[in-house]
Amino acid sequence: MVNRMRHNRSQRGNTRSHHAIKAAGISVCPDCNAKRLNHKVCTNCGKYNGKVVIDVLAKVAKKEKKNKAKKEETK
Ligand SMILES: [Zn+2]
């Protein structure tokens, strides 16, 4: 660090005053009443703004199939 870049204590404090962690925005899904993050698709029902975006059941089925294949492999 070059000396001309050095900040005094008040400048450093001013910068760090904006470094606090804010709590994540959590709201309730209007379709299934599960908690979800703001501006994100609901992971419980796969809906966003009333529309189905993710096929949750297909995802679960795929995971089960994968786990089953893994189990067979270890046998
Ligand atoms: Zn939902």
N, CA, C, O and the ligand as a Tripos MOL2 file, in Angstrom:
@<TRIPOS>MOLECULE
protein
  301   299    76     0     0
PROTEIN
NO_CHARGES

@<TRIPOS>ATOM
      1 N           0.8400   -1.2050    0.0000 N.3       1 MET1
      2 CA          0.0000    0.0000    0.0000 C.3       1 MET1
      3 C           0.8660    1.2420    0.0000 C.2       1 MET1
      4 O           1.7870    1.3980    0.8020 O.2       1 MET1
      5 N           0.5370    2.1070   -0.9210 N.am      2 VAL2
      6 CA          1.2690    3.3700   -1.0200 C.3       2 VAL2
      7 C           0.7160    4.3250    0.0300 C.2       2 VAL2
      8 O          -0.4750    4.2970    0.3390 O.2       2 VAL2
      9 N           1.5910    5.1730    0.5790 N.am      3 ASN3
     10 CA          1.1820    6.0320    1.6880 C.3       3 ASN3
     11 C           0.0350    6.9630    1.3160 C.2       3 ASN3
     12 O          -0.7960    7.2740    2.1700 O.2       3 ASN3
     13 N          -0.0360    7.4230    0.0460 N.am      4 ARG4
     14 CA         -1.1030    8.3460   -0.3190 C.3       4 ARG4
     15 C          -2.4750    7.6720   -0.3070 C.2       4 ARG4
     16 O          -3.4990    8.3560   -0.3120 O.2       4 ARG4
     17 N          -2.5050    6.3200   -0.2890 N.am      5 MET5
     18 CA         -3.7870    5.6010   -0.2530 C.3       5 MET5
     19 C          -4.3020    5.4470    1.1750 C.2       5 MET5
     20 O          -5.4400    5.0260    1.3870 O.2       5 MET5
     21 N          -3.4700    5.7870    2.1450 N.am      6 ARG6
     22 CA         -3.8530    5.5650    3.5330 C.3       6 ARG6
     23 C          -5.0520    6.4310    3.9170 C.2       6 ARG6
     24 O          -5.0900    7.6220    3.6100 O.2       6 ARG6
     25 N          -6.0300    5.8230    4.5910 N.am      7 HIS7
     26 CA         -7.1840    6.5600    5.1050 C.3       7 HIS7
     27 C          -6.9870    6.8180    6.5880 C.2       7 HIS7
     28 O          -6.3650    6.0240    7.2940 O.2       7 HIS7
     29 N          -7.5180    7.9210    7.0450 N.am      8 ASN8
     30 CA         -7.5000    8.1380    8.4950 C.3       8 ASN8
     31 C          -8.6440    7.3610    9.1500 C.2       8 ASN8
     32 O          -9.4500    6.7400    8.4570 O.2       8 ASN8
     33 N          -8.7150    7.3960   10.4750 N.am      9 ARG9
     34 CA         -9.6650    6.5570   11.2110 C.3       9 ARG9
     35 C         -11.1170    6.8490   10.8270 C.2       9 ARG9
     36 O         -11.9340    5.9330   10.7350 O.2       9 ARG9
     37 N         -11.4340    8.1230   10.6060 N.am     10 SER10
     38 CA        -12.8310    8.4560   10.3020 C.3      10 SER10
     39 C         -13.2250    7.9810    8.9080 C.2      10 SER10
     40 O         -14.3530    7.5320    8.7010 O.2      10 SER10
     41 N         -12.3030    8.0760    7.9500 N.am     11 GLN11
     42 CA        -12.5970    7.5790    6.5940 C.3      11 GLN11
     43 C         -12.8020    6.0700    6.6160 C.2      11 GLN11
     44 O         -13.7120    5.5400    5.9790 O.2      11 GLN11
     45 N         -11.9260    5.3830    7.3700 N.am     12 ARG12
     46 CA        -12.0420    3.9330    7.5020 C.3      12 ARG12
     47 C         -13.4040    3.5750    8.1290 C.2      12 ARG12
     48 O         -14.0850    2.6590    7.6700 O.2      12 ARG12
     49 N         -13.7790    4.3020    9.1660 N.am     13 GLY13
     50 CA        -15.0580    4.0540    9.8440 C.3      13 GLY13
     51 C         -16.2400    4.3010    8.9300 C.2      13 GLY13
     52 O         -17.2150    3.5490    8.9440 O.2      13 GLY13
     53 N         -16.1530    5.3690    8.1260 N.am     14 ASN14
     54 CA        -17.2320    5.6730    7.1820 C.3      14 ASN14
     55 C         -17.4200    4.5270    6.1990 C.2      14 ASN14
     56 O         -18.5470    4.1280    5.9050 O.2      14 ASN14
     57 N         -16.2960    3.9940    5.6860 N.am     15 THR15
     58 CA        -16.3670    2.8720    4.7480 C.3      15 THR15
     59 C         -17.0010    1.6610    5.4220 C.2      15 THR15
     60 O         -17.9000    1.0340    4.8630 O.2      15 THR15
     61 N         -16.5320    1.3330    6.6240 N.am     16 ARG16
     62 CA        -16.9820    0.1120    7.2920 C.3      16 ARG16
     63 C         -18.3990    0.2400    7.8330 C.2      16 ARG16
     64 O         -19.0060   -0.7680    8.1930 O.2      16 ARG16
     65 N         -18.9380    1.4460    7.8980 N.am     17 SER17
     66 CA        -20.3070    1.6060    8.3820 C.3      17 SER17
     67 C         -21.3070    0.9510    7.4360 C.2      17 SER17
     68 O         -22.4540    0.7100    7.8130 O.2      17 SER17
     69 N         -20.8760    0.6630    6.2120 N.am     18 HIS18
     70 CA        -21.7660    0.0260    5.2370 C.3      18 HIS18
     71 C         -21.5200   -1.4770    5.1160 C.2      18 HIS18
     72 O         -22.1070   -2.1240    4.2490 O.2      18 HIS18
     73 N         -20.6550   -2.0490    5.9760 N.am     19 HIS19
     74 CA        -20.2680   -3.4490    5.8200 C.3      19 HIS19
     75 C         -21.0990   -4.4240    6.6500 C.2      19 HIS19
     76 O         -20.8180   -5.6220    6.6470 O.2      19 HIS19
     77 N         -22.1050   -3.9410    7.3540 N.am     20 ALA20
     78 CA        -22.9100   -4.8330    8.2020 C.3      20 ALA20
     79 C         -23.7100   -5.7990    7.3330 C.2      20 ALA20
     80 O         -24.1210   -5.4530    6.2250 O.2      20 ALA20
     81 N         -23.9280   -7.0120    7.8410 N.am     21 ILE21
     82 CA        -24.7140   -8.0160    7.1280 C.3      21 ILE21
     83 C         -26.1940   -7.7620    7.4260 C.2      21 ILE21
     84 O         -26.5940   -7.6170    8.5820 O.2      21 ILE21
     85 N         -26.9810   -7.7120    6.3790 N.am     22 LYS22
     86 CA        -28.4260   -7.5230    6.5460 C.3      22 LYS22
     87 C         -29.1200   -8.8730    6.5000 C.2      22 LYS22
     88 O         -28.6700   -9.7920    5.8150 O.2      22 LYS22
     89 N         -30.2100   -8.9850    7.2290 N.am     23 ALA23
     90 CA        -30.9820  -10.2310    7.2460 C.3      23 ALA23
     91 C         -31.5920  -10.4670    5.8660 C.2      23 ALA23
     92 O         -32.0210   -9.5260    5.1980 O.2      23 ALA23
     93 N         -31.6250  -11.7350    5.4460 N.am     24 ALA24
     94 CA        -32.2130  -12.0840    4.1550 C.3      24 ALA24
     95 C         -33.7140  -11.8410    4.1850 C.2      24 ALA24
     96 O         -34.3750  -12.1270    5.1830 O.2      24 ALA24
     97 N         -34.2580  -11.3060    3.0810 N.am     25 GLY25
     98 CA        -35.6950  -11.0470    3.0150 C.3      25 GLY25
     99 C         -36.4710  -12.3380    2.9020 C.2      25 GLY25
    100 O         -36.3820  -13.0250    1.8850 O.2      25 GLY25
    101 N         -37.2270  -12.6780    3.9210 N.am     26 ILE26
    102 CA        -38.0030  -13.9220    3.9110 C.3      26 ILE26
    103 C         -39.4820  -13.5620    3.9260 C.2      26 ILE26
    104 O         -39.9230  -12.7360    4.7260 O.2      26 ILE26
    105 N         -40.2340  -14.1800    3.0460 N.am     27 SER27
    106 CA        -41.6770  -13.9650    3.0270 C.3      27 SER27
    107 C         -42.3770  -15.3190    2.9600 C.2      27 SER27
    108 O         -41.7290  -16.3640    2.8930 O.2      27 SER27
    109 N         -43.6970  -15.2880    2.9780 N.am     28 VAL28
    110 CA        -44.4820  -16.5290    2.9600 C.3      28 VAL28
    111 C         -45.0580  -16.7110    1.5640 C.2      28 VAL28
    112 O         -45.5850  -15.7690    0.9730 O.2      28 VAL28
    113 N         -44.9530  -17.9340    1.0380 N.am     29 CYS29
    114 CA        -45.4950  -18.2340   -0.2830 C.3      29 CYS29
    115 C         -47.0220  -18.1310   -0.2550 C.2      29 CYS29
    116 O         -47.6560  -18.7630    0.5890 O.2      29 CYS29
    117 N         -47.6240  -17.3540   -1.1510 N.am     30 PRO30
    118 CA        -49.0820  -17.2130   -1.1480 C.3      30 PRO30
    119 C         -49.8040  -18.4830   -1.5840 C.2      30 PRO30
    120 O         -50.9980  -18.6250   -1.3200 O.2      30 PRO30
    121 N         -49.1080  -19.4100   -2.2470 N.am     31 ASP31
    122 CA        -49.7500  -20.6260   -2.7370 C.3      31 ASP31
    123 C         -49.7180  -21.7600   -1.7280 C.2      31 ASP31
    124 O         -50.7080  -22.4750   -1.5750 O.2      31 ASP31
    125 N         -48.5730  -21.9400   -1.0220 N.am     32 CYS32
    126 CA        -48.4530  -23.0820   -0.1110 C.3      32 CYS32
    127 C         -48.0990  -22.6740    1.3060 C.2      32 CYS32
    128 O         -47.9380  -23.5370    2.1700 O.2      32 CYS32
    129 N         -47.9720  -21.3620    1.5700 N.am     33 ASN33
    130 CA        -47.6990  -20.8260    2.9070 C.3      33 ASN33
    131 C         -46.3570  -21.2850    3.4900 C.2      33 ASN33
    132 O         -46.1550  -21.2040    4.7010 O.2      33 ASN33
    133 N         -45.4390  -21.7660    2.6450 N.am     34 ALA34
    134 CA        -44.1030  -22.1060    3.1230 C.3      34 ALA34
    135 C         -43.2500  -20.8440    3.0780 C.2      34 ALA34
    136 O         -43.5220  -19.9320    2.2990 O.2      34 ALA34
    137 N         -42.2060  -20.7950    3.9240 N.am     35 LYS35
    138 CA        -41.3010  -19.6480    3.9020 C.3      35 LYS35
    139 C         -40.4330  -19.7140    2.6550 C.2      35 LYS35
    140 O         -39.9630  -20.7880    2.2820 O.2      35 LYS35
    141 N         -40.2180  -18.5770    2.0110 N.am     36 ARG36
    142 CA        -39.3370  -18.5360    0.8430 C.3      36 ARG36
    143 C         -38.6040  -17.2040    0.8270 C.2      36 ARG36
    144 O         -39.0340  -16.2410    1.4630 O.2      36 ARG36
    145 N         -37.4860  -17.1530    0.0890 N.am     37 LEU37
    146 CA        -36.7180  -15.9150   -0.0340 C.3      37 LEU37
    147 C         -37.4230  -14.9740   -1.0040 C.2      37 LEU37
    148 O         -38.0280  -15.4180   -1.9810 O.2      37 LEU37
    149 N         -37.3430  -13.6760   -0.7300 N.am     38 ASN38
    150 CA        -37.9430  -12.6890   -1.6200 C.3      38 ASN38
    151 C         -37.3150  -12.7700   -3.0090 C.2      38 ASN38
    152 O         -36.1100  -12.9900   -3.1300 O.2      38 ASN38
    153 N         -38.1160  -12.5960   -4.0520 N.am     39 HIS39
    154 CA        -37.6750  -12.5810   -5.4470 C.3      39 HIS39
    155 C         -37.0710  -13.9110   -5.8820 C.2      39 HIS39
    156 O         -36.2990  -13.9600   -6.8400 O.2      39 HIS39
    157 N         -37.4250  -15.0040   -5.1720 N.am     40 LYS40
    158 CA        -36.9410  -16.3300   -5.5560 C.3      40 LYS40
    159 C         -38.1310  -17.2730   -5.7000 C.2      40 LYS40
    160 O         -39.1810  -17.0760   -5.0890 O.2      40 LYS40
    161 N         -37.9370  -18.3110   -6.5320 N.am     41 VAL41
    162 CA        -38.9770  -19.3170   -6.7140 C.3      41 VAL41
    163 C         -39.1580  -20.0880   -5.4110 C.2      41 VAL41
    164 O         -38.1830  -20.3960   -4.7250 O.2      41 VAL41
    165 N         -40.4030  -20.3980   -5.0720 N.am     42 CYS42
    166 CA        -40.6890  -21.1970   -3.8820 C.3      42 CYS42
    167 C         -40.1650  -22.6120   -4.1060 C.2      42 CYS42
    168 O         -40.5220  -23.2600   -5.0910 O.2      42 CYS42
    169 N         -39.3110  -23.0970   -3.1840 N.am     43 THR43
    170 CA        -38.7290  -24.4260   -3.3550 C.3      43 THR43
    171 C         -39.7140  -25.5220   -2.9500 C.2      43 THR43
    172 O         -39.4940  -26.6980   -3.2410 O.2      43 THR43
    173 N         -40.7970  -25.1370   -2.2810 N.am     44 ASN44
    174 CA        -41.7690  -26.1240   -1.8220 C.3      44 ASN44
    175 C         -42.7640  -26.4950   -2.9260 C.2      44 ASN44
    176 O         -43.0590  -27.6740   -3.1220 O.2      44 ASN44
    177 N         -43.2830  -25.4920   -3.6500 N.am     45 CYS45
    178 CA        -44.2820  -25.7710   -4.6860 C.3      45 CYS45
    179 C         -43.7810  -25.4080   -6.0920 C.2      45 CYS45
    180 O         -44.4460  -25.7270   -7.0780 O.2      45 CYS45
    181 N         -42.6200  -24.7470   -6.1990 N.am     46 GLY46
    182 CA        -42.0440  -24.4300   -7.5020 C.3      46 GLY46
    183 C         -42.7350  -23.3100   -8.2420 C.2      46 GLY46
    184 O         -42.5870  -23.1870   -9.4580 O.2      46 GLY46
    185 N         -43.4980  -22.4800   -7.5230 N.am     47 LYS47
    186 CA        -44.2190  -21.3930   -8.1780 C.3      47 LYS47
    187 C         -43.5440  -20.0490   -7.9330 C.2      47 LYS47
    188 O         -42.9210  -19.8270   -6.8950 O.2      47 LYS47
    189 N         -43.6820  -19.1580   -8.9130 N.am     48 TYR48
    190 CA        -43.2620  -17.7750   -8.7380 C.3      48 TYR48
    191 C         -44.3070  -16.8760   -9.3800 C.2      48 TYR48
    192 O         -44.6490  -17.0490  -10.5490 O.2      48 TYR48
    193 N         -44.8070  -15.9270   -8.6190 N.am     49 ASN49
    194 CA        -45.8250  -14.9930   -9.1090 C.3      49 ASN49
    195 C         -47.0620  -15.7420   -9.6410 C.2      49 ASN49
    196 O         -47.6800  -15.3310  -10.6220 O.2      49 ASN49
    197 N         -47.4000  -16.8430   -8.9700 N.am     50 GLY50
    198 CA        -48.6060  -17.5950   -9.3390 C.3      50 GLY50
    199 C         -48.4170  -18.5910  -10.4600 C.2      50 GLY50
    200 O         -49.3280  -19.3630  -10.7590 O.2      50 GLY50
    201 N         -47.2360  -18.5930  -11.0940 N.am     51 LYS51
    202 CA        -46.9890  -19.5200  -12.2030 C.3      51 LYS51
    203 C         -46.0360  -20.6260  -11.7640 C.2      51 LYS51
    204 O         -45.1240  -20.3850  -10.9740 O.2      51 LYS51
    205 N         -46.2470  -21.8460  -12.2790 N.am     52 VAL52
    206 CA        -45.3370  -22.9510  -11.9860 C.3      52 VAL52
    207 C         -44.0830  -22.7750  -12.8250 C.2      52 VAL52
    208 O         -44.1410  -22.7560  -14.0540 O.2      52 VAL52
    209 N         -42.9490  -22.6480  -12.1470 N.am     53 VAL53
    210 CA        -41.6730  -22.4380  -12.8330 C.3      53 VAL53
    211 C         -40.8330  -23.7090  -12.7900 C.2      53 VAL53
    212 O         -40.1540  -24.0570  -13.7560 O.2      53 VAL53
    213 N         -40.8930  -24.3990  -11.6430 N.am     54 ILE54
    214 CA        -40.1240  -25.6300  -11.4810 C.3      54 ILE54
    215 C         -41.1010  -26.7800  -11.2450 C.2      54 ILE54
    216 O         -42.0220  -26.6600  -10.4360 O.2      54 ILE54
    217 N         -40.8980  -27.9040  -11.9570 N.am     55 ASP55
    218 CA        -41.6990  -29.0940  -11.7230 C.3      55 ASP55
    219 C         -41.1050  -29.8430  -10.5300 C.2      55 ASP55
    220 O         -40.1850  -30.6470  -10.6780 O.2      55 ASP55
    221 N         -41.6530  -29.5590   -9.3380 N.am     56 VAL56
    222 CA        -41.0780  -30.0850   -8.1000 C.3      56 VAL56
    223 C         -41.1720  -31.6010   -8.0520 C.2      56 VAL56
    224 O         -40.2220  -32.2690   -7.6440 O.2      56 VAL56
    225 N         -42.3160  -32.1510   -8.4670 N.am     57 LEU57
    226 CA        -42.5050  -33.6010   -8.4000 C.3      57 LEU57
    227 C         -41.5130  -34.3370   -9.2930 C.2      57 LEU57
    228 O         -40.9700  -35.3730   -8.9090 O.2      57 LEU57
    229 N         -41.2760  -33.7870  -10.5080 N.am     58 ALA58
    230 CA        -40.3190  -34.4130  -11.4250 C.3      58 ALA58
    231 C         -38.9180  -34.4010  -10.8230 C.2      58 ALA58
    232 O         -38.1470  -35.3470  -10.9830 O.2      58 ALA58
    233 N         -38.6020  -33.2910  -10.1170 N.am     59 LYS59
    234 CA        -37.2860  -33.1810   -9.4890 C.3      59 LYS59
    235 C         -37.1070  -34.2340   -8.4120 C.2      59 LYS59
    236 O         -36.0520  -34.8610   -8.3140 O.2      59 LYS59
    237 N         -38.1600  -34.4310   -7.5910 N.am     60 VAL60
    238 CA        -38.1130  -35.4250   -6.5180 C.3      60 VAL60
    239 C         -37.9490  -36.8190   -7.1130 C.2      60 VAL60
    240 O         -37.1510  -37.6200   -6.6270 O.2      60 VAL60
    241 N         -38.7220  -37.1050   -8.1840 N.am     61 ALA61
    242 CA        -38.6650  -38.4250   -8.8300 C.3      61 ALA61
    243 C         -37.2680  -38.7000   -9.3790 C.2      61 ALA61
    244 O         -36.7510  -39.8120   -9.2740 O.2      61 ALA61
    245 N         -36.6620  -37.6560   -9.9740 N.am     62 LYS62
    246 CA        -35.3300  -37.7910  -10.5450 C.3      62 LYS62
    247 C         -34.3050  -38.1120   -9.4570 C.2      62 LYS62
    248 O         -33.4210  -38.9490   -9.6390 O.2      62 LYS62
    249 N         -34.4480  -37.4170   -8.3100 N.am     63 LYS63
    250 CA        -33.5250  -37.6230   -7.2060 C.3      63 LYS63
    251 C         -33.6460  -39.0400   -6.6690 C.2      63 LYS63
    252 O         -32.6430  -39.6970   -6.3930 O.2      63 LYS63
    253 N         -34.9010  -39.5130   -6.5190 N.am     64 GLU64
    254 CA        -35.1340  -40.8720   -6.0300 C.3      64 GLU64
    255 C         -34.5180  -41.9070   -6.9560 C.2      64 GLU64
    256 O         -33.9090  -42.8790   -6.5090 O.2      64 GLU64
    257 N         -34.6850  -41.6800   -8.2580 N.am     65 LYS65
    258 CA        -34.1280  -42.5880   -9.2680 C.3      65 LYS65
    259 C         -32.6030  -42.6320   -9.1430 C.2      65 LYS65
    260 O         -31.9880  -43.6950   -9.2280 O.2      65 LYS65
    261 N         -32.0110  -41.4560   -8.9410 N.am     66 LYS66
    262 CA        -30.5610  -41.3480   -8.8200 C.3      66 LYS66
    263 C         -30.0710  -42.0890   -7.5920 C.2      66 LYS66
    264 O         -29.0810  -42.8180   -7.6500 O.2      66 LYS66
    265 N         -30.7850  -41.8950   -6.4490 N.am     67 ASN67
    266 CA        -30.4090  -42.5560   -5.2080 C.3      67 ASN67
    267 C         -30.5230  -44.0700   -5.3390 C.2      67 ASN67
    268 O         -29.6910  -44.8100   -4.8150 O.2      67 ASN67
    269 N         -31.5750  -44.5330   -6.0540 N.am     68 LYS68
    270 CA        -31.7930  -45.9570   -6.2580 C.3      68 LYS68
    271 C         -30.6470  -46.5600   -7.0720 C.2      68 LYS68
    272 O         -30.1370  -47.6360   -6.7610 O.2      68 LYS68
    273 N         -30.2610  -45.8380   -8.1180 N.am     69 ALA69
    274 CA        -29.1600  -46.3030   -8.9800 C.3      69 ALA69
    275 C         -27.8680  -46.3910   -8.1830 C.2      69 ALA69
    276 O         -27.0740  -47.3140   -8.3650 O.2      69 ALA69
    277 N         -27.6670  -45.4220   -7.3000 N.am     70 LYS70
    278 CA        -26.4640  -45.3830   -6.4730 C.3      70 LYS70
    279 C         -26.4360  -46.5740   -5.5250 C.2      70 LYS70
    280 O         -25.3860  -47.1810   -5.3140 O.2      70 LYS70
    281 N         -27.5910  -46.9070   -4.9540 N.am     71 LYS71
    282 CA        -27.7090  -48.0250   -4.0290 C.3      71 LYS71
    283 C         -27.3790  -49.3400   -4.7330 C.2      71 LYS71
    284 O         -26.6730  -50.1930   -4.1950 O.2      71 LYS71
    285 N         -27.9120  -49.4820   -5.9570 N.am     72 GLU72
    286 CA        -27.6770  -50.6990   -6.7390 C.3      72 GLU72
    287 C         -26.1960  -50.8510   -7.0520 C.2      72 GLU72
    288 O         -25.6530  -51.9550   -7.0760 O.2      72 GLU72
    289 N         -25.5630  -49.7100   -7.2900 N.am     73 GLU73
    290 CA        -24.1400  -49.6990   -7.6380 C.3      73 GLU73
    291 C         -23.2810  -50.2200   -6.4930 C.2      73 GLU73
    292 O         -22.3130  -50.9460   -6.7180 O.2      73 GLU73
    293 N         -23.6340  -49.8510   -5.2710 N.am     74 THR74
    294 CA        -22.8270  -50.2270   -4.1070 C.3      74 THR74
    295 C         -23.0370  -51.6650   -3.6820 C.2      74 THR74
    296 O         -22.2550  -52.2050   -2.8980 O.2      74 THR74
    297 N         -24.1030  -52.2990   -4.2010 N.am     75 LYS75
    298 CA        -24.4020  -53.6700   -3.8020 C.3      75 LYS75
    299 C         -23.3860  -54.6600   -4.3380 C.2      75 LYS75
    300 O         -23.5000  -55.8590   -4.0870 O.2      75 LYS75
    301 ZN        -44.9690  -22.3170   -2.4920 Zn       76 ZN76
@<TRIPOS>BOND
     1     1     2 1
     2     2     3 1
     3     3     4 2
     4     3     5 am
     5     5     6 1
     6     6     7 1
     7     7     8 2
     8     7     9 am
     9     9    10 1
    10    10    11 1
    11    11    12 2
    12    11    13 am
    13    13    14 1
    14    14    15 1
    15    15    16 2
    16    15    17 am
    17    17    18 1
    18    18    19 1
    19    19    20 2
    20    19    21 am
    21    21    22 1
    22    22    23 1
    23    23    24 2
    24    23    25 am
    25    25    26 1
    26    26    27 1
    27    27    28 2
    28    27    29 am
    29    29    30 1
    30    30    31 1
    31    31    32 2
    32    31    33 am
    33    33    34 1
    34    34    35 1
    35    35    36 2
    36    35    37 am
    37    37    38 1
    38    38    39 1
    39    39    40 2
    40    39    41 am
    41    41    42 1
    42    42    43 1
    43    43    44 2
    44    43    45 am
    45    45    46 1
    46    46    47 1
    47    47    48 2
    48    47    49 am
    49    49    50 1
    50    50    51 1
    51    51    52 2
    52    51    53 am
    53    53    54 1
    54    54    55 1
    55    55    56 2
    56    55    57 am
    57    57    58 1
    58    58    59 1
    59    59    60 2
    60    59    61 am
    61    61    62 1
    62    62    63 1
    63    63    64 2
    64    63    65 am
    65    65    66 1
    66    66    67 1
    67    67    68 2
    68    67    69 am
    69    69    70 1
    70    70    71 1
    71    71    72 2
    72    71    73 am
    73    73    74 1
    74    74    75 1
    75    75    76 2
    76    75    77 am
    77    77    78 1
    78    78    79 1
    79    79    80 2
    80    79    81 am
    81    81    82 1
    82    82    83 1
    83    83    84 2
    84    83    85 am
    85    85    86 1
    86    86    87 1
    87    87    88 2
    88    87    89 am
    89    89    90 1
    90    90    91 1
    91    91    92 2
    92    91    93 am
    93    93    94 1
    94    94    95 1
    95    95    96 2
    96    95    97 am
    97    97    98 1
    98    98    99 1
    99    99   100 2
   100    99   101 am
   101   101   102 1
   102   102   103 1
   103   103   104 2
   104   103   105 am
   105   105   106 1
   106   106   107 1
   107   107   108 2
   108   107   109 am
   109   109   110 1
   110   110   111 1
   111   111   112 2
   112   111   113 am
   113   113   114 1
   114   114   115 1
   115   115   116 2
   116   115   117 am
   117   117   118 1
   118   118   119 1
   119   119   120 2
   120   119   121 am
   121   121   122 1
   122   122   123 1
   123   123   124 2
   124   123   125 am
   125   125   126 1
   126   126   127 1
   127   127   128 2
   128   127   129 am
   129   129   130 1
   130   130   131 1
   131   131   132 2
   132   131   133 am
   133   133   134 1
   134   134   135 1
   135   135   136 2
   136   135   137 am
   137   137   138 1
   138   138   139 1
   139   139   140 2
   140   139   141 am
   141   141   142 1
   142   142   143 1
   143   143   144 2
   144   143   145 am
   145   145   146 1
   146   146   147 1
   147   147   148 2
   148   147   149 am
   149   149   150 1
   150   150   151 1
   151   151   152 2
   152   151   153 am
   153   153   154 1
   154   154   155 1
   155   155   156 2
   156   155   157 am
   157   157   158 1
   158   158   159 1
   159   159   160 2
   160   159   161 am
   161   161   162 1
   162   162   163 1
   163   163   164 2
   164   163   165 am
   165   165   166 1
   166   166   167 1
   167   167   168 2
   168   167   169 am
   169   169   170 1
   170   170   171 1
   171   171   172 2
   172   171   173 am
   173   173   174 1
   174   174   175 1
   175   175   176 2
   176   175   177 am
   177   177   178 1
   178   178   179 1
   179   179   180 2
   180   179   181 am
   181   181   182 1
   182   182   183 1
   183   183   184 2
   184   183   185 am
   185   185   186 1
   186   186   187 1
   187   187   188 2
   188   187   189 am
   189   189   190 1
   190   190   191 1
   191   191   192 2
   192   191   193 am
   193   193   194 1
   194   194   195 1
   195   195   196 2
   196   195   197 am
   197   197   198 1
   198   198   199 1
   199   199   200 2
   200   199   201 am
   201   201   202 1
   202   202   203 1
   203   203   204 2
   204   203   205 am
   205   205   206 1
   206   206   207 1
   207   207   208 2
   208   207   209 am
   209   209   210 1
   210   210   211 1
   211   211   212 2
   212   211   213 am
   213   213   214 1
   214   214   215 1
   215   215   216 2
   216   215   217 am
   217   217   218 1
   218   218   219 1
   219   219   220 2
   220   219   221 am
   221   221   222 1
   222   222   223 1
   223   223   224 2
   224   223   225 am
   225   225   226 1
   226   226   227 1
   227   227   228 2
   228   227   229 am
   229   229   230 1
   230   230   231 1
   231   231   232 2
   232   231   233 am
   233   233   234 1
   234   234   235 1
   235   235   236 2
   236   235   237 am
   237   237   238 1
   238   238   239 1
   239   239   240 2
   240   239   241 am
   241   241   242 1
   242   242   243 1
   243   243   244 2
   244   243   245 am
   245   245   246 1
   246   246   247 1
   247   247   248 2
   248   247   249 am
   249   249   250 1
   250   250   251 1
   251   251   252 2
   252   251   253 am
   253   253   254 1
   254   254   255 1
   255   255   256 2
   256   255   257 am
   257   257   258 1
   258   258   259 1
   259   259   260 2
   260   259   261 am
   261   261   262 1
   262   262   263 1
   263   263   264 2
   264   263   265 am
   265   265   266 1
   266   266   267 1
   267   267   268 2
   268   267   269 am
   269   269   270 1
   270   270   271 1
   271   271   272 2
   272   271   273 am
   273   273   274 1
   274   274   275 1
   275   275   276 2
   276   275   277 am
   277   277   278 1
   278   278   279 1
   279   279   280 2
   280   279   281 am
   281   281   282 1
   282   282   283 1
   283   283   284 2
   284   283   285 am
   285   285   286 1
   286   286   287 1
   287   287   288 2
   288   287   289 am
   289   289   290 1
   290   290   291 1
   291   291   292 2
   292   291   293 am
   293   293   294 1
   294   294   295 1
   295   295   296 2
   296   295   297 am
   297   297   298 1
   298   298   299 1
   299   299   300 2
@<TRIPOS>SUBSTRUCTURE
     1 MET1         2 RESIDUE 1 A MET
     2 VAL2         6 RESIDUE 1 A VAL
     3 ASN3        10 RESIDUE 1 A ASN
     4 ARG4        14 RESIDUE 1 A ARG
     5 MET5        18 RESIDUE 1 A MET
     6 ARG6        22 RESIDUE 1 A ARG
     7 HIS7        26 RESIDUE 1 A HIS
     8 ASN8        30 RESIDUE 1 A ASN
     9 ARG9        34 RESIDUE 1 A ARG
    10 SER10       38 RESIDUE 1 A SER
    11 GLN11       42 RESIDUE 1 A GLN
    12 ARG12       46 RESIDUE 1 A ARG
    13 GLY13       50 RESIDUE 1 A GLY
    14 ASN14       54 RESIDUE 1 A ASN
    15 THR15       58 RESIDUE 1 A THR
    16 ARG16       62 RESIDUE 1 A ARG
    17 SER17       66 RESIDUE 1 A SER
    18 HIS18       70 RESIDUE 1 A HIS
    19 HIS19       74 RESIDUE 1 A HIS
    20 ALA20       78 RESIDUE 1 A ALA
    21 ILE21       82 RESIDUE 1 A ILE
    22 LYS22       86 RESIDUE 1 A LYS
    23 ALA23       90 RESIDUE 1 A ALA
    24 ALA24       94 RESIDUE 1 A ALA
    25 GLY25       98 RESIDUE 1 A GLY
    26 ILE26      102 RESIDUE 1 A ILE
    27 SER27      106 RESIDUE 1 A SER
    28 VAL28      110 RESIDUE 1 A VAL
    29 CYS29      114 RESIDUE 1 A CYS
    30 PRO30      118 RESIDUE 1 A PRO
    31 ASP31      122 RESIDUE 1 A ASP
    32 CYS32      126 RESIDUE 1 A CYS
    33 ASN33      130 RESIDUE 1 A ASN
    34 ALA34      134 RESIDUE 1 A ALA
    35 LYS35      138 RESIDUE 1 A LYS
    36 ARG36      142 RESIDUE 1 A ARG
    37 LEU37      146 RESIDUE 1 A LEU
    38 ASN38      150 RESIDUE 1 A ASN
    39 HIS39      154 RESIDUE 1 A HIS
    40 LYS40      158 RESIDUE 1 A LYS
    41 VAL41      162 RESIDUE 1 A VAL
    42 CYS42      166 RESIDUE 1 A CYS
    43 THR43      170 RESIDUE 1 A THR
    44 ASN44      174 RESIDUE 1 A ASN
    45 CYS45      178 RESIDUE 1 A CYS
    46 GLY46      182 RESIDUE 1 A GLY
    47 LYS47      186 RESIDUE 1 A LYS
    48 TYR48      190 RESIDUE 1 A TYR
    49 ASN49      194 RESIDUE 1 A ASN
    50 GLY50      198 RESIDUE 1 A GLY
    51 LYS51      202 RESIDUE 1 A LYS
    52 VAL52      206 RESIDUE 1 A VAL
    53 VAL53      210 RESIDUE 1 A VAL
    54 ILE54      214 RESIDUE 1 A ILE
    55 ASP55      218 RESIDUE 1 A ASP
    56 VAL56      222 RESIDUE 1 A VAL
    57 LEU57      226 RESIDUE 1 A LEU
    58 ALA58      230 RESIDUE 1 A ALA
    59 LYS59      234 RESIDUE 1 A LYS
    60 VAL60      238 RESIDUE 1 A VAL
    61 ALA61      242 RESIDUE 1 A ALA
    62 LYS62      246 RESIDUE 1 A LYS
    63 LYS63      250 RESIDUE 1 A LYS
    64 GLU64      254 RESIDUE 1 A GLU
    65 LYS65      258 RESIDUE 1 A LYS
    66 LYS66      262 RESIDUE 1 A LYS
    67 ASN67      266 RESIDUE 1 A ASN
    68 LYS68      270 RESIDUE 1 A LYS
    69 ALA69      274 RESIDUE 1 A ALA
    70 LYS70      278 RESIDUE 1 A LYS
    71 LYS71      282 RESIDUE 1 A LYS
    72 GLU72      286 RESIDUE 1 A GLU
    73 GLU73      290 RESIDUE 1 A GLU
    74 THR74      294 RESIDUE 1 A THR
    75 LYS75      298 RESIDUE 1 A LYS
    76 ZN76       301 GROUP 0 **** ****
